[in-house]
Amino acid sequence: MVYLFESIDTVLAGVVLLQVGLGLWELCVGDLVLPESLATHTFDELEAKVAGTLVLVLVVRFLEELVQHPEPQQLLGRHRGHSRPRAPSSSSGAGATDRRPPPFQLELSR
């Protein structure tokens, strides 16, 4: 099942590259004879097409993670930056440090 999602993800990434390439060619170089679904007339139209496809890529990647880690704690805890509960801070306020989790980092490698 994971291989299916990886394949869909790869195809969608190719669709994004195709949309950007054909769209920029039509907008900057000249018109191409394309079906209306691939034709691009404005930069806003190109942006909308690419954004829609990228949303699909994110959905497929989420589903891939969901299939690999079906438990909610595994799914959410994998990218949180820390997996153990934080120690309670002292209520006195003197010498207490602000402990924040590290910033979110997106993993692109598989």
Backbone as JSON Lines, residues from 0, in Angstrom:
{"i":0,"aa":"M","n":[0.82,-1.19,0.0],"ca":[0.0,0.0,0.0],"c":[0.86,1.26,0.0]}
{"i":1,"aa":"V","n":[1.99,1.2,0.73],"ca":[2.88,2.35,0.79],"c":[3.48,2.63,-0.58]}
{"i":2,"aa":"Y","n":[3.8,1.56,-1.32],"ca":[4.38,1.75,-2.65],"c":[3.39,2.44,-3.59]}
{"i":3,"aa":"L","n":[2.1,2.18,-3.41],"ca":[1.08,2.84,-4.21],"c":[1.1,4.34,-3.95]}
{"i":4,"aa":"F","n":[1.17,4.73,-2.67],"ca":[1.21,6.15,-2.32],"c":[2.49,6.81,-2.81]}
{"i":5,"aa":"E","n":[3.61,6.08,-2.72],"ca":[4.87,6.64,-3.23],"c":[4.8,6.84,-4.74]}
{"i":6,"aa":"S","n":[4.16,5.91,-5.44],"ca":[4.02,6.05,-6.89],"c":[3.13,7.23,-7.25]}
{"i":7,"aa":"I","n":[2.03,7.37,-6.53],"ca":[1.14,8.51,-6.77],"c":[1.86,9.81,-6.48]}
{"i":8,"aa":"D","n":[2.66,9.84,-5.42],"ca":[3.42,11.03,-5.06],"c":[4.41,11.39,-6.17]}
{"i":9,"aa":"T","n":[5.07,10.4,-6.73],"ca":[6.03,10.64,-7.81],"c":[5.33,11.17,-9.06]}
{"i":10,"aa":"V","n":[4.18,10.59,-9.39],"ca":[3.43,11.05,-10.55],"c":[2.97,12.48,-10.36]}
{"i":11,"aa":"L","n":[2.48,12.81,-9.15],"ca":[2.03,14.18,-8.89],"c":[3.18,15.18,-8.94]}
{"i":12,"aa":"A","n":[4.36,14.78,-8.48],"ca":[5.52,15.66,-8.58],"c":[5.86,15.91,-10.05]}
{"i":13,"aa":"G","n":[5.74,14.87,-10.88],"ca":[5.95,15.04,-12.31],"c":[4.92,15.95,-12.95]}
{"i":14,"aa":"V","n":[3.67,15.85,-12.48],"ca":[2.61,16.71,-12.99],"c":[2.9,18.17,-12.66]}
{"i":15,"aa":"V","n":[3.4,18.42,-11.45],"ca":[3.76,19.8,-11.08],"c":[4.83,20.33,-12.01]}
{"i":16,"aa":"L","n":[5.87,19.53,-12.25],"ca":[6.95,19.98,-13.14],"c":[6.44,20.21,-14.56]}
{"i":17,"aa":"L","n":[5.56,19.34,-15.02],"ca":[4.97,19.51,-16.35],"c":[4.12,20.78,-16.42]}
{"i":18,"aa":"Q","n":[3.32,21.03,-15.4],"ca":[2.48,22.23,-15.38],"c":[3.33,23.49,-15.38]}
{"i":19,"aa":"V","n":[4.36,23.5,-14.56],"ca":[5.23,24.69,-14.5],"c":[5.95,24.88,-15.83]}
{"i":20,"aa":"G","n":[6.51,23.81,-16.37],"ca":[7.25,23.93,-17.63],"c":[6.37,24.4,-18.78]}
{"i":21,"aa":"L","n":[5.23,23.74,-18.97],"ca":[4.33,24.14,-20.06],"c":[3.74,25.53,-19.83]}
{"i":22,"aa":"G","n":[3.4,25.81,-18.57],"ca":[2.82,27.12,-18.25],"c":[3.79,28.25,-18.5]}
{"i":23,"aa":"L","n":[5.01,28.1,-18.05],"ca":[6.01,29.15,-18.3],"c":[6.33,29.29,-19.78]}
{"i":24,"aa":"W","n":[6.36,28.19,-20.5],"ca":[6.61,28.26,-21.95],"c":[5.5,29.05,-22.63]}
{"i":25,"aa":"E","n":[4.25,28.73,-22.28],"ca":[3.12,29.44,-22.9],"c":[3.11,30.92,-22.53]}
{"i":26,"aa":"L","n":[3.45,31.22,-21.29],"ca":[3.39,32.62,-20.86],"c":[4.57,33.44,-21.36]}
{"i":27,"aa":"C","n":[5.74,32.84,-21.46],"ca":[6.94,33.62,-21.78],"c":[7.42,33.47,-23.22]}
{"i":28,"aa":"V","n":[7.21,32.31,-23.84],"ca":[7.77,32.07,-25.17],"c":[6.7,32.17,-26.24]}
{"i":29,"aa":"G","n":[5.7,31.33,-26.15],"ca":[4.66,31.35,-27.17],"c":[3.6,30.3,-26.89]}
{"i":30,"aa":"D","n":[2.51,30.4,-27.62],"ca":[1.39,29.49,-27.41],"c":[1.73,28.1,-27.93]}
{"i":31,"aa":"L","n":[1.23,27.12,-27.22],"ca":[1.36,25.72,-27.62],"c":[-0.03,25.18,-27.94]}
{"i":32,"aa":"V","n":[-0.08,24.16,-28.75],"ca":[-1.36,23.51,-29.04],"c":[-1.56,22.44,-27.97]}
{"i":33,"aa":"L","n":[-2.33,22.82,-26.95],"ca":[-2.55,21.94,-25.81],"c":[-4.04,21.83,-25.52]}
{"i":34,"aa":"P","n":[-4.45,20.75,-24.86],"ca":[-5.84,20.69,-24.39],"c":[-6.08,21.83,-23.39]}
{"i":35,"aa":"E","n":[-7.31,22.24,-23.26],"ca":[-7.63,23.38,-22.4],"c":[-7.23,23.12,-20.94]}
{"i":36,"aa":"S","n":[-7.24,21.87,-20.51],"ca":[-6.87,21.58,-19.12],"c":[-5.38,21.83,-18.86]}
{"i":37,"aa":"L","n":[-4.54,21.79,-19.89],"ca":[-3.11,22.06,-19.74],"c":[-2.73,23.48,-20.15]}
{"i":38,"aa":"A","n":[-3.61,24.17,-20.86],"ca":[-3.3,25.51,-21.33],"c":[-3.27,26.49,-20.16]}
{"i":39,"aa":"T","n":[-2.36,27.46,-20.24],"ca":[-2.21,28.47,-19.2],"c":[-2.22,29.84,-19.87]}
{"i":40,"aa":"H","n":[-3.09,30.72,-19.37],"ca":[-3.22,32.04,-19.99],"c":[-2.68,33.16,-19.11]}
{"i":41,"aa":"T","n":[-2.65,32.96,-17.78],"ca":[-2.15,33.98,-16.86],"c":[-1.29,33.32,-15.78]}
{"i":42,"aa":"F","n":[-0.48,34.14,-15.12],"ca":[0.33,33.62,-14.02],"c":[-0.56,33.16,-12.87]}
{"i":43,"aa":"D","n":[-1.67,33.84,-12.64],"ca":[-2.59,33.43,-11.58],"c":[-3.16,32.04,-11.85]}
{"i":44,"aa":"E","n":[-3.47,31.76,-13.1],"ca":[-3.96,30.44,-13.47],"c":[-2.9,29.37,-13.24]}
{"i":45,"aa":"L","n":[-1.65,29.67,-13.6],"ca":[-0.55,28.74,-13.37],"c":[-0.35,28.51,-11.88]}
{"i":46,"aa":"E","n":[-0.41,29.58,-11.11],"ca":[-0.25,29.47,-9.66],"c":[-1.35,28.6,-9.05]}
{"i":47,"aa":"A","n":[-2.58,28.77,-9.5],"ca":[-3.7,27.98,-8.97],"c":[-3.54,26.5,-9.31]}
{"i":48,"aa":"K","n":[-3.1,26.21,-10.53],"ca":[-2.9,24.81,-10.93],"c":[-1.81,24.15,-10.09]}
{"i":49,"aa":"V","n":[-0.7,24.84,-9.93],"ca":[0.42,24.3,-9.17],"c":[0.04,24.15,-7.69]}
{"i":50,"aa":"A","n":[-0.64,25.13,-7.14],"ca":[-1.05,25.06,-5.73],"c":[-2.0,23.89,-5.5]}
{"i":51,"aa":"G","n":[-2.94,23.69,-6.39],"ca":[-3.86,22.57,-6.26],"c":[-3.17,21.23,-6.3]}
{"i":52,"aa":"T","n":[-2.2,21.11,-7.19],"ca":[-1.47,19.85,-7.3],"c":[-0.58,19.64,-6.08]}
{"i":53,"aa":"L","n":[0.02,20.7,-5.57],"ca":[0.85,20.57,-4.37],"c":[0.03,20.17,-3.15]}
{"i":54,"aa":"V","n":[-1.2,20.65,-3.07],"ca":[-2.08,20.21,-1.99],"c":[-2.33,18.71,-2.09]}
{"i":55,"aa":"L","n":[-2.52,18.22,-3.3],"ca":[-2.69,16.77,-3.48],"c":[-1.44,16.01,-3.06]}
{"i":56,"aa":"V","n":[-0.26,16.56,-3.35],"ca":[0.99,15.92,-2.93],"c":[1.04,15.83,-1.41]}
{"i":57,"aa":"L","n":[0.65,16.9,-0.72],"ca":[0.65,16.89,0.74],"c":[-0.34,15.88,1.3]}
{"i":58,"aa":"V","n":[-1.5,15.78,0.68],"ca":[-2.5,14.8,1.12],"c":[-1.98,13.38,0.95]}
{"i":59,"aa":"V","n":[-1.35,13.11,-0.18],"ca":[-0.82,11.77,-0.43],"c":[0.29,11.45,0.56]}
{"i":60,"aa":"R","n":[1.15,12.42,0.86],"ca":[2.22,12.17,1.84],"c":[1.65,11.93,3.23]}
{"i":61,"aa":"F","n":[0.59,12.65,3.58],"ca":[-0.05,12.41,4.88],"c":[-0.65,11.01,4.93]}
{"i":62,"aa":"L","n":[-1.33,10.6,3.86],"ca":[-1.9,9.25,3.82],"c":[-0.81,8.19,3.9]}
{"i":63,"aa":"E","n":[0.32,8.46,3.27],"ca":[1.45,7.53,3.33],"c":[1.93,7.38,4.78]}
{"i":64,"aa":"E","n":[2.05,8.49,5.49],"ca":[2.45,8.44,6.9],"c":[1.38,7.73,7.74]}
{"i":65,"aa":"L","n":[0.11,7.97,7.41],"ca":[-0.98,7.35,8.16],"c":[-0.96,5.84,8.0]}
{"i":66,"aa":"V","n":[-0.63,5.36,6.82],"ca":[-0.56,3.91,6.59],"c":[0.64,3.31,7.31]}
{"i":67,"aa":"Q","n":[1.76,4.03,7.33],"ca":[2.96,3.52,7.98],"c":[2.85,3.55,9.5]}
{"i":68,"aa":"H","n":[2.19,4.56,10.06],"ca":[2.08,4.74,11.51],"c":[0.61,4.94,11.88]}
{"i":69,"aa":"P","n":[-0.16,3.87,11.99],"ca":[-1.59,4.02,12.23],"c":[-1.95,4.51,13.64]}
{"i":70,"aa":"E","n":[-1.05,4.37,14.61],"ca":[-1.35,4.84,15.96],"c":[-1.22,6.35,16.02]}
{"i":71,"aa":"P","n":[-2.18,7.04,16.63],"ca":[-2.14,8.51,16.67],"c":[-0.89,9.06,17.34]}
{"i":72,"aa":"Q","n":[-0.44,8.41,18.4],"ca":[0.76,8.92,19.08],"c":[2.0,8.79,18.2]}
{"i":73,"aa":"Q","n":[2.08,7.73,17.43],"ca":[3.21,7.57,16.52],"c":[3.14,8.59,15.39]}
{"i":74,"aa":"L","n":[1.94,8.82,14.88],"ca":[1.77,9.75,13.76],"c":[2.12,11.17,14.18]}
{"i":75,"aa":"L","n":[1.64,11.6,15.33],"ca":[1.88,12.96,15.78],"c":[3.25,13.13,16.42]}
{"i":76,"aa":"G","n":[3.74,12.1,17.11],"ca":[4.99,12.21,17.83],"c":[6.22,12.1,16.98]}
{"i":77,"aa":"R","n":[6.07,11.66,15.75],"ca":[7.24,11.43,14.89],"c":[7.98,12.71,14.54]}
{"i":78,"aa":"H","n":[7.28,13.8,14.34],"ca":[7.91,15.04,13.88],"c":[7.83,16.16,14.9]}
{"i":79,"aa":"R","n":[7.51,15.86,16.15],"ca":[7.31,16.92,17.13],"c":[8.61,17.52,17.63]}
{"i":80,"aa":"G","n":[9.71,16.86,17.51],"ca":[10.97,17.41,17.98],"c":[11.36,16.85,19.34]}
{"i":81,"aa":"H","n":[10.42,16.42,20.14],"ca":[10.71,15.77,21.42],"c":[9.61,14.76,21.7]}
{"i":82,"aa":"S","n":[10.01,13.64,22.29],"ca":[9.03,12.57,22.5],"c":[8.7,12.35,23.97]}
{"i":83,"aa":"R","n":[9.42,12.98,24.87],"ca":[9.12,12.79,26.28],"c":[8.35,14.01,26.81]}
{"i":84,"aa":"P","n":[7.55,13.84,27.84],"ca":[6.81,14.98,28.38],"c":[7.76,15.97,29.03]}
{"i":85,"aa":"R","n":[7.4,17.23,28.96],"ca":[8.23,18.28,29.54],"c":[8.07,18.31,31.04]}
{"i":86,"aa":"A","n":[9.15,18.63,31.73],"ca":[9.1,18.73,33.19],"c":[8.31,19.97,33.57]}
{"i":87,"aa":"P","n":[7.53,19.9,34.66],"ca":[6.78,21.09,35.08],"c":[7.73,22.19,35.5]}
{"i":88,"aa":"S","n":[7.39,23.41,35.16],"ca":[8.24,24.55,35.51],"c":[7.96,24.96,36.94]}
{"i":89,"aa":"S","n":[8.97,25.56,37.56],"ca":[8.79,26.0,38.95],"c":[7.85,27.18,38.99]}
{"i":90,"aa":"S","n":[7.04,27.25,40.03],"ca":[6.04,28.32,40.14],"c":[6.62,29.58,40.74]}
{"i":91,"aa":"S","n":[7.86,29.52,41.26],"ca":[8.43,30.7,41.89],"c":[8.8,31.76,40.87]}
{"i":92,"aa":"G","n":[9.18,31.36,39.69],"ca":[9.52,32.33,38.65],"c":[10.97,32.75,38.69]}
{"i":93,"aa":"A","n":[11.63,32.6,39.81],"ca":[13.03,33.01,39.92],"c":[13.91,31.93,39.32]}
{"i":94,"aa":"G","n":[14.67,32.27,38.34],"ca":[15.59,31.32,37.74],"c":[14.93,30.33,36.8]}
{"i":95,"aa":"A","n":[13.64,30.47,36.57],"ca":[12.95,29.56,35.66],"c":[13.32,29.9,34.23]}
{"i":96,"aa":"T","n":[13.61,28.89,33.45],"ca":[13.94,29.12,32.04],"c":[12.76,28.72,31.18]}
{"i":97,"aa":"D","n":[12.62,29.4,30.08],"ca":[11.54,29.11,29.14],"c":[12.01,27.99,28.23]}
{"i":98,"aa":"R","n":[11.43,26.8,28.39],"ca":[11.81,25.65,27.57],"c":[10.81,25.51,26.45]}
{"i":99,"aa":"R","n":[11.27,25.74,25.26],"ca":[10.42,25.61,24.08],"c":[10.93,24.47,23.23]}
{"i":100,"aa":"P","n":[10.01,23.77,22.58],"ca":[10.47,22.7,21.7],"c":[11.19,23.29,20.5]}
{"i":101,"aa":"P","n":[12.08,22.52,19.89],"ca":[12.77,23.03,18.69],"c":[11.77,23.3,17.58]}
{"i":102,"aa":"P","n":[12.11,24.19,16.64],"ca":[11.18,24.49,15.54],"c":[10.92,23.27,14.68]}
{"i":103,"aa":"F","n":[9.76,23.28,14.03],"ca":[9.36,22.18,13.16],"c":[10.27,22.12,11.94]}
{"i":104,"aa":"Q","n":[10.73,20.92,11.61],"ca":[11.58,20.73,10.44],"c":[10.95,19.65,9.57]}
{"i":105,"aa":"L","n":[10.79,19.93,8.31],"ca":[10.17,19.0,7.37],"c":[11.24,18.05,6.84]}
{"i":106,"aa":"E","n":[10.95,16.75,6.91],"ca":[11.87,15.76,6.38],"c":[11.47,15.42,4.95]}
{"i":107,"aa":"L","n":[12.37,15.65,4.01],"ca":[12.07,15.37,2.62],"c":[12.64,14.04,2.16]}
{"i":108,"aa":"S","n":[13.58,13.49,2.91],"ca":[14.16,12.21,2.5],"c":[13.26,11.07,2.96]}
{"i":109,"aa":"R","n":[13.37,9.96,2.26],"ca":[12.55,8.8,2.62],"c":[13.42,7.82,3.29]}
